[in-house]
Structures are given as structure tokens and as C-alpha cells.
Amino acid sequence: MRAGITISIGMSLFCIWAFFVTGCGEEQKQMKVVKTKEKIKVASMPHSFTAYTVFIAKEKGFFQQEGLEVILDTSFPHGKATLEALSVGKVDFATSSETPFVRSVMAGNDLLAIAVTMTAESHLAVVGRKDLGIQAVEDLKGKKIGVTIGSNGEYFLDTFLAASSISSSAVTLVDVKPANMMRTIENGQVDAVATWNPIQHKIREMLGANSTNLKAGGLYSPLFLVSTNRMVVQKKPRTVEKMIKCLSKASEYIEQNMAESHVLVAQFLKTDLGFLAKSGARYNFKVQLPQSLFWTLETEAKWFSETKGGDNKVLPDFLDYISTDAMVSVAPKRVSIIR
């Protein structure tokens, strides 16, 4: 009898031991799955707001929550460069404005816009030096203007000149990288620059009373995009969905915590917090795919083809270069693209 009891107790203890061992083993396996992160690389720029939402998503841990390890590479000088890296597969996603995206597609690159992360008002301006004869818009005639060719700065400047009845042939464009804008106008290599925030703000601060700020309210509002290539969308649709989900979380966080978000991004961009606090009202951080994206891409494609000598006789159908699947899956009400 005692032997039977001993065996029974022994078997019970063995079952309990086996349960905990196998259970812990399964738990450890699950923990390993959770800890395993999918590495993705995002190309961005150090002198631009285009990565604002991506940076907040990374800083607040939203990517980690979705199992993504995001490497945010800010070594690229402008949007054209981020999209070049994306087109050859060096990165998985890229931030840019809509203008370099248009030119990249027209150059034959198979890219897809997956989200508009920001829209902006009064984001770009022409800043001139008074001591070099620029007091008003008409003074730009015959002057040298620094601009980043292929960027939305070029599109803005061309539109601004046309609206001011100034022929593009009446000015001399000087291709200047964003990082060199301040030095170029300070040294007098150009009379004015056409650029975006926070660079144009820093230039106005540097020039002080010698600065002439020429804005074009309502003339042009850039769209900041997150794009990928078609291969990523086809092979990693869940990754794209996770990206949209994280960006959407970041968008909501920014709207609810604007002051803290500005502090984080001011550090990221190495600019003054006061400016970001003042400029916050000019930016819409809603992550979306609006119909205006399609219209803007079409408009700029026509502009590029007609004014910049584009070789494309037949313009691309930009509906083929906007991927809505991930956004529809995550936030369908934020898609207003008509197909």
C-alpha cells in the first residue's frame, strides 16, 4: 500500500515537474518570438520635417510595439537622394516631399507612396538679402537664387515666380544642397534662396534686419510622404501595415502631445524649440491618403514635363504609384483616393 502511495506521489511530482518545464519552455519560446524584431531601414534627411512622424514613432517606441527595429538613416542630403536609395533597394522606406517622388517615378523608378504624414502651410519661402538689392518680389529679376534642384523648393520657386509675373529666364538658379544654404547666402554667392523650414527660419535669424522674407500664402502646400518600392509591398505586406499603424499612432500622439513632440523633434533637427512651437499650427500631422495627393502628383508631373524638359510624352498614371492596401487595412476612413 505504502509502495503504491509512493509511486502515485512520485508520478504526480513528475507530472508537475514536466508541466512546469514544458510550460516554461513554451513561454521562453514565445518570449523569443516577441523579442525578435524585424529590421527595416528608413532614409531621411537631417534638415527637414519630412521624418517628423517617423521620428516620433521611433522615439516613443511604437515601432518596437509592432516588432519592428527601425534604423533611421539621416545621412541623405535631400529627398531626391532618399528616393534614389529606395529605388535600388538600399533602404526599405523613404521620406520625402511629393516633388522628388514625382521626378523619381517619371525617371522610371517603381516606387509607391503609402502615406502622407504631414501637410504644411507657409513652409517654404524666398529669403533675400536687402544689402544685395532685394526689398520686394520684383527685385528678384536678374538675381542669383539658391535652390535645391529636384526638390519641392524648385517647384515652389517656379510657381512663386510665375505668380509674380517673373519669367524663370529672368533669374539665375544656383543648385545648393540644403546643408549649404546658410553658408551660400551668407557668403554672397547668391542673392536669395528658396528653401523650407527650419532652414529658411535659421537664415532669417542669421541675416536679421538684412533679411527680406518673401512668402506666398496659399500658393503651394507641400505633402510629406513615406514611400517604399513595389517589391516591399508585394513581399512584405504585413510590414507595410505595421509601418502605417505606427505612423498613425505617432500622428495621434503628436496631436495630443504637441509640446513634448516639438521638444523631441527640435533636438532631432538641432533647431530652436521656440520656432517649432510657433510653427506647429501651420502643420497638419494627420496620416492619410487624400485625393489631393493624386491631384498634386499629376499637376507637378505636367509642370516638370512642360518646363523642365522631361522626356515623358505620356505621363504616368499616378494611381499606379499610390499603394492604398495598408492604409485601408489599418485606417480605411483616412483614404479618399478615388480609383
Order of alpha helices (4+ residues) and beta strands (2+ residues): alpha-beta-alpha-alpha-beta-alpha-beta-alpha-beta-beta-beta-alpha-beta-alpha-beta-alpha-beta-beta-alpha-alpha-alpha-alpha-beta-alpha-alpha
